[in-house]
């Protein structure tokens, strides 16, 4: 399992739900997180959707509307520092 930047994202990865999020968002985020964990390349990640480059070295994968899983990518270790967040203007 990849490293998470907050407890909310970690809880969604482990349980598929979080009390403060709409069910639709948490279920979609859970699927995206597990897809990221199984990916061996950014090309594998792109199967789940368009990858956006945000915040310098971070990437983002849309979950629902303005909700994204943002992450860092290393070719040796894959996705890390995962965070579910709302991005403005996306």
Sine and cosine of phi, psi and omega as CSV:
sin_phi,cos_phi,sin_psi,cos_psi,sin_omega,cos_omega
0.00,0.00,0.68,-0.74,-0.01,-1.00
-0.94,0.33,0.21,-0.98,0.06,-1.00
-0.98,0.22,0.63,-0.77,-0.02,-1.00
-0.91,-0.41,0.53,-0.85,0.01,-1.00
-1.00,0.03,-0.22,0.98,0.05,-1.00
-0.49,-0.87,0.27,-0.96,-0.04,-1.00
-0.94,0.34,-0.54,0.84,-0.01,-1.00
-0.87,0.48,-0.74,0.67,0.00,-1.00
-0.90,0.45,-0.66,0.75,0.03,-1.00
-0.89,0.46,-0.69,0.73,0.00,-1.00
-0.89,0.46,-0.66,0.75,0.03,-1.00
-0.89,0.46,-0.66,0.75,0.02,-1.00
-0.88,0.47,-0.64,0.77,-0.07,-1.00
-0.99,0.12,-0.59,0.81,-0.14,-0.99
-0.90,-0.45,-0.28,0.96,-0.03,-1.00
0.99,0.15,-0.03,1.00,-0.05,-1.00
-0.65,-0.76,0.39,-0.92,0.15,-0.99
-0.52,-0.85,0.68,-0.73,-0.13,-0.99
-0.89,0.46,-0.46,0.89,-0.09,-1.00
-1.00,-0.09,0.00,1.00,-0.04,-1.00
-0.92,-0.40,0.50,-0.87,0.13,-0.99
-0.87,0.49,0.62,-0.78,-0.04,-1.00
-0.81,0.58,-0.67,0.74,-0.01,-1.00
-0.85,0.52,-0.66,0.75,-0.01,-1.00
-0.94,0.35,-0.71,0.71,-0.05,-1.00
-0.92,0.39,-0.61,0.79,0.03,-1.00
-0.92,0.38,-0.70,0.72,0.03,-1.00
-0.90,0.43,-0.64,0.77,0.02,-1.00
-0.90,0.44,-0.67,0.74,0.04,-1.00
-0.83,0.56,-0.71,0.71,0.01,-1.00
-0.89,0.45,-0.69,0.72,0.00,-1.00
-0.90,0.43,-0.65,0.76,0.00,-1.00
-0.88,0.48,-0.71,0.71,-0.02,-1.00
-0.94,0.33,-0.51,0.86,0.10,-0.99
-0.91,0.41,-0.68,0.73,0.04,-1.00
-0.88,0.47,-0.66,0.75,-0.02,-1.00
-0.90,0.44,-0.52,0.85,-0.03,-1.00
-1.00,0.03,-0.20,0.98,-0.07,-1.00
-0.98,0.21,0.63,-0.78,0.02,-1.00
-0.96,-0.28,-0.16,0.99,0.02,-1.00
-0.45,-0.89,0.28,-0.96,0.07,-1.00
-0.90,0.44,-0.46,0.89,0.07,-1.00
-0.90,0.44,-0.62,0.78,0.08,-1.00
-0.88,0.47,-0.66,0.75,0.00,-1.00
-0.89,0.46,-0.63,0.78,-0.08,-1.00
-0.91,0.42,-0.26,0.97,0.08,-1.00
-0.89,0.46,-0.51,0.86,-0.02,-1.00
-0.99,0.14,-0.19,0.98,0.00,-1.00
0.49,-0.87,-0.03,-1.00,-0.01,-1.00
-0.94,0.35,0.70,-0.72,0.06,-1.00
-0.99,-0.14,0.80,-0.60,0.04,-1.00
-0.97,-0.26,0.59,-0.81,0.11,-0.99
-1.00,-0.08,0.83,-0.56,-0.02,-1.00
-0.70,-0.71,0.45,-0.90,0.15,-0.99
0.77,0.64,0.82,0.58,0.07,-1.00
0.96,0.27,-0.97,-0.25,-0.08,-1.00
-1.00,-0.05,0.11,0.99,-0.02,-1.00
-0.99,-0.10,0.50,-0.87,0.05,-1.00
-0.90,-0.44,0.26,-0.96,0.02,-1.00
-0.65,-0.76,0.59,-0.81,0.06,-1.00
-0.80,-0.60,0.84,-0.54,-0.07,-1.00
-0.90,0.43,0.68,-0.74,0.07,-1.00
-0.98,-0.22,-0.83,0.55,-0.03,-1.00
-0.23,-0.97,0.82,-0.57,-0.01,-1.00
0.84,0.54,-0.86,-0.52,0.03,-1.00
-1.00,-0.04,0.08,1.00,0.04,-1.00
-0.99,0.12,0.74,-0.67,-0.01,-1.00
-0.69,-0.73,0.47,-0.89,0.27,-0.96
-1.00,-0.10,0.88,-0.47,0.09,-1.00
-0.98,-0.18,0.49,-0.87,-0.10,-1.00
-0.33,-0.94,0.27,-0.96,0.15,-0.99
-0.97,-0.24,0.47,-0.88,-0.02,-1.00
-0.82,-0.57,0.72,-0.70,0.09,-1.00
-0.76,-0.65,0.80,-0.60,-0.05,-1.00
-0.87,0.49,-0.43,0.90,0.00,-1.00
-0.99,0.11,-0.53,0.85,-0.12,-0.99
-0.87,-0.49,-0.16,0.99,0.01,-1.00
0.99,0.13,-0.52,-0.85,-0.07,-1.00
-0.97,0.23,0.63,-0.78,0.08,-1.00
-0.53,-0.85,0.16,-0.99,0.03,-1.00
0.80,0.60,0.76,0.65,-0.01,-1.00
-0.96,0.29,0.62,-0.78,0.01,-1.00
-0.52,-0.86,0.79,-0.62,0.12,-0.99
-1.00,0.05,0.85,-0.53,-0.02,-1.00
-0.49,-0.87,0.33,-0.94,0.09,-1.00
-1.00,-0.08,0.78,-0.62,0.02,-1.00
-0.97,-0.26,0.70,-0.72,-0.02,-1.00
-0.98,0.19,0.60,-0.80,0.09,-1.00
0.94,0.35,0.34,0.94,-0.01,-1.00
-0.98,-0.20,0.00,0.00,0.00,0.00
